[in-house]
Amino acid sequence: MGKTEWLVDSGASSHMTSVRDKFLSMKELKTPVRITIADGSTQLKWAPSG
């Protein structure tokens, strides 16, 4: 994998990355969470585990 860039949004309630080794720990979610991205109209389902 190449260089990883972080875009910081100080108004965001959560931050995310696709690089799992950046996390110290993860927990499995029983129910996927809905994530609304910056455009306000696009929702994603996400259920990380680790």
Summary of the structure (lengths in Angstrom):
residues: 50
radius of gyration: 12.5
end to end distance: 19.8
largest distance: 32.2
contacts: 60
relative contact order: 0.26
helix: 6%
strand: 16%
